[in-house]
Amino acid sequence: MYTITKHGKRRLRERQNVITGNALLRSVVRKGKIVYEFKNSFFRYLMKKYRKNKNIRVYGNNIYIFTKNSKKLITTYSVPAKYLPLEKYEIEKEVFMKISTLIKLDGCLVQVKLNSGEMYEGIIRANPKGERTYVNLVVDDKIINIKGKQIYSWTLVA
């Protein structure tokens, strides 16, 4: 069961003409995209909306801000028209999953094989901007930015 703050109820009514939103909120939490599934200027826009201990979801053409545990809706916004259609800012699911997995290995030695056949061995460094379209690999004291679309496979080096 999801709860909605008084402010959240007002914003749902005002901005989306929704009176009770439990079914909607269930869909938003389950199917909505998180901030890191977007790139470029829309990602930066969402990061400005982000506050500590908050959870942002984008569902349809709306932005929903929840408490950290996603059980209470705080407010909702429409996606600004300049970011529509959202598809041009979405990161492909396969790329998102590869990069998200590699970022969890921050500081680990990995071997990355690219679609071109090139192989790199280096230490993973998370992207300081937080965007998940590429990963930084430190090879011989040089930082190489590898786009998620270029990665064919990777292995953790023991």
C-alpha positions in Angstrom: 0.0 0.0 0.0 1.3 3.4 -0.9 0.6 6.6 0.9 0.5 10.2 -0.5 1.4 13.4 1.3 -1.2 16.2 1.3 1.1 18.0 -1.1 1.4 14.9 -3.3 -2.5 14.5 -3.4 -2.8 18.2 -4.4 -0.2 17.8 -7.2 -1.8 14.6 -8.5 -5.2 16.3 -8.8 -3.8 19.5 -10.2 -1.2 18.2 -12.7 -2.7 14.8 -13.7 -6.4 14.9 -12.8 -6.0 11.8 -10.6 -8.0 11.7 -7.4 -6.8 8.4 -5.8 -3.6 7.1 -7.1 -2.8 3.7 -5.5 -3.0 1.7 -8.7 -1.1 4.4 -10.6 1.6 4.5 -7.9 2.0 0.7 -8.0 2.6 1.0 -11.7 5.0 3.9 -11.3 7.1 2.1 -8.7 7.2 -1.2 -10.7 7.5 0.1 -14.3 8.8 3.6 -13.9 12.4 4.3 -14.9 15.0 5.6 -12.4 17.2 8.6 -12.9 20.2 6.5 -14.1 18.2 5.1 -17.0 18.4 8.5 -18.7 21.3 10.4 -20.3 22.4 13.8 -21.4 20.4 17.0 -20.5 17.4 15.1 -19.2 19.6 13.1 -16.8 21.1 16.4 -15.5 17.6 17.9 -15.1 16.5 14.9 -13.0 19.6 15.1 -10.9 18.7 18.7 -10.0 15.3 17.5 -8.8 17.0 14.7 -6.8 17.4 15.4 -3.1 19.1 13.2 -0.5 16.8 10.4 0.7 14.4 10.7 -2.2 13.5 8.3 -5.0 12.6 9.6 -8.5 10.7 7.6 -11.1 9.7 8.6 -14.6 6.5 7.0 -15.9 4.7 8.1 -19.0 5.5 11.7 -19.4 5.5 12.4 -15.6 8.2 12.6 -12.9 7.2 11.2 -9.5 9.2 12.0 -6.3 8.9 9.5 -3.5 10.5 9.0 -0.1 13.6 6.8 -0.2 11.6 3.6 0.4 9.2 4.4 -2.4 6.1 4.0 -0.1 5.1 7.7 0.1 4.6 10.0 -2.9 5.8 13.5 -2.2 5.1 15.3 -5.5 4.8 14.9 -9.2 5.8 17.0 -12.2 5.1 16.8 -15.9 8.3 16.2 -18.0 9.1 19.6 -19.7 8.2 19.7 -23.3 11.8 20.2 -24.4 12.7 16.7 -23.2 9.9 15.0 -25.2 9.9 12.5 -26.7 11.7 10.8 -23.8 13.0 7.9 -26.0 15.9 10.1 -27.2 17.2 10.4 -23.6 16.6 6.7 -22.5 19.6 4.4 -22.2 19.0 1.0 -23.8 18.3 -1.6 -21.2 21.2 -3.9 -22.2 23.7 -1.0 -22.1 22.3 0.2 -18.7 22.6 -3.3 -17.2 26.2 -3.7 -18.4 27.3 -0.4 -17.1 25.4 -0.7 -13.8 27.1 -4.1 -13.2 30.6 -2.7 -14.0 30.2 0.4 -11.9 29.5 -1.9 -8.9 33.1 -3.2 -9.5 34.6 0.2 -8.9 38.3 -0.3 -8.0 38.4 -3.9 -9.3 40.7 -5.2 -12.0 38.7 -6.3 -15.0 39.3 -7.4 -18.6 36.9 -5.8 -21.1 36.4 -7.1 -24.7 34.9 -4.6 -27.1 32.7 -5.4 -30.1 35.7 -4.4 -32.3 37.7 -7.3 -30.8 40.0 -5.0 -28.8 40.8 -6.1 -25.2 41.6 -3.9 -22.3 42.7 -4.8 -18.8 42.4 -2.2 -16.2 40.8 -0.9 -13.0 37.1 0.2 -13.1 36.4 3.8 -12.0 32.9 5.0 -11.6 31.9 8.0 -13.8 32.0 11.0 -11.4 29.0 12.6 -13.1 26.9 9.5 -12.4 25.7 9.1 -16.0 25.6 5.4 -17.0 26.3 5.4 -20.7 30.0 4.7 -20.3 32.5 3.4 -17.8 36.1 4.6 -17.0 38.9 2.1 -17.2 42.3 3.0 -15.8 45.0 1.3 -18.0 48.6 2.1 -17.5 47.7 5.3 -15.6 45.5 6.5 -18.5 41.8 6.8 -18.2 39.9 5.2 -21.1 36.1 6.0 -21.5 34.3 3.0 -22.9 30.8 3.4 -24.0 28.3 0.7 -23.0 27.4 0.0 -26.6 31.1 -0.9 -27.3 31.3 -3.6 -24.6 31.0 -7.1 -25.8 31.9 -8.8 -22.6 34.0 -8.4 -19.4 35.6 -10.6 -16.8 36.8 -10.0 -13.3 40.6 -10.6 -13.1 41.6 -12.4 -9.9 
